[in-house]
Every structure is written in C-alpha cells, then in structure tokens.
Amino acid sequence: MISHLISLFVNVIASLFGKNKLSILTYHRVGSSGNAIAMNEALFEQQLLWIKRYFNPIDLTEGLALQKAGKLPPRSVAITIDDGYADSFNTIFPLLKKHQLTATFFISTAGLQEQYLWDELVAFTVINTPKRAISFNNKHYSLISIEERHHCMKSCLEEIKYCSVKKRNELIKTLLNETELTSLNNQFLTKEQVVILSDSGMGIGAHTHNHPILMSEIERDAQQEIQQSKSILEGILGKDVHYFAYPNGRYQQDFDDTHIAMVKEAGFSAAFSTDWGLLSHFNLDRFQIKRFTPWHETESRFVLSLALNYC
C-alpha cells in the first residue's frame, strides 16, 4: 500500500514537473572506509533498488543526448561516482552489474599514480598515529579517544582543503612529520580497473589530477589540472574522455566562469557541479550541470526527495 502511494506521488510529480528533466545522482565512497562521505554498502544497494522501482535509470551519455533532443523519458535518473577510490571497483561496480545498471566514474588521476588522494592520507595519519596528541597549523589536538581523533581529522582536512596544491603538500608534509606516519596502503583504482570499468559499459570522466579547489589555484595551474586528468585518462583508455566533474563542485565557491572556459577549451562536452538540482536545458547548462546527493536512508524520504528534485 505504501509503495503504491509513493509510486503514485512520483508519477504525479513527474507528469506535472518532470518533462524532459534528468536527475543525476552523486555518490563518492561506499563501504566501511571510515570516510566521512562514505555510504553503507547495504544502503547503497537498497537505493539502487528504489531507483529501479520508482524511476527510469539511464546511462549518462544516453540521458544527455535524449535531454538535448527533447526526448528524455519521464523520471530519468543517471548515476555518477566521484573520485575513483578502490571501492568504486570492489563494491560499487559489482552492485551495478548485479542490478544491471550503469554509472559514470569521475576520476582524479593523481590517485592512479599514488594509489590514494590527499584527504585519505590525512585521515589515515590522524586516525592511526601512535601519538596521543599532536600540534598542527598552530592548533593542539588531543588524540586519546577515537572521537578526538575524528575531530582532529575533520579539522585538519578543513585547514588544508582550500589551499593550493603547493601549499597543501607543504601542510601535509608537516602533518606527516608530526604524526610520524608516512605511508598508506593502496586505496584507489588501478589503471587496469579503469579499463575494465570502461569495457563493461561504465562511463569514465575526469575530475582533475590532484583534486584541488580550482578557485584556490592560479589560472595556469588550474588549467593544467583540468587538461592533465583528461590526457592521462585518454592515454589509459585509448579514446576520448567527454565529461568533467569539478572538485567539491559548488559554483562561485569552488569554481567559476574562468574554469568553465578552461573546461570548454580542454575539449570536454559537458561538466558537472555538486550544486543541487537537475538538468533541464542542456545547451544552457551543459558546463555546470547540477546533481543531487541521495543521503536519505528510508524508502519514503529517498524517493520523495528525489521526486521533488524534478520540481
């Protein structure tokens, strides 16, 4: 009975507001990584089931083409995965195959070389250091309890996040010296896995090289970050990479019109933000397409919030 009512609501919203509109979901990590933006594996699979039950899951490339042509089916939803951590292949990919779904994976290519991104290294060192207190960037942190370690981790990440890559690396080096930990086990996709994802029908997009906040970089370095990720991925795949996702992804806070121009110049066909919303005008919005982050854990809240995204 409840499922019937939810379905009825979704259909009404779609018929009233959802004509030729594409909702694009943003996921990051799935599983027990300890990452603050990681989703429980069981919840991710449940959300895939809800998407199939109430909506029309569609490949991103097909969805963009149909939206541009004005022929997008109602209740269309595409799935994207940002960053490129190992759970993209080990956890997310098998679940997508199990439920006969596709997704586009936006990959920060420095991770392919170093096998982690900067935020994971920071989190690892703070959580696992044998020290019971550290000082970093003129702040002192107690690390006696796990709660204190999580507080320190979040604070250090925020201190570093909006720095340029050069300054970020300097701060991380200082933190590593303070924590006395300098290594991290492989946490990222491999080049071979990227090829398998692509050959299996998954989309591959660029997400810069080092995952910087583009507005924190000088223009030359920002442009290199955008172009380098595209070039590396195209070298791995042997084909063009058409899509780009802005790191952190909020317009006028993390990227602006200058970076949109860089993405166009690099030869991408479309680019994606993390500002909440959907795609309703491809030609107007295609270099700052809005996406939707699905955090709700109950069927009714997840489905209704996604349905209301069409309004």
Beta strands, then each sheet from edge to edge (+ up, - down):
strand 1: 22-27
strand 2: 29-30
strand 3: 38-39
strand 4: 56-57
strand 5: 76-83
strand 6: 104-107
strand 7: 133-136
strand 8: 139-142
strand 9: 203-206
strand 10: 243-245
strand 11: 270-276
strand 12: 289-291
sheet 1: 1+ 5+ 4+
sheet 2: 1+ 5+ 6+ 9+
sheet 3: 2+ 3+
sheet 4: 7+ 8-
sheet 5: 10+ 11+ 12+
end
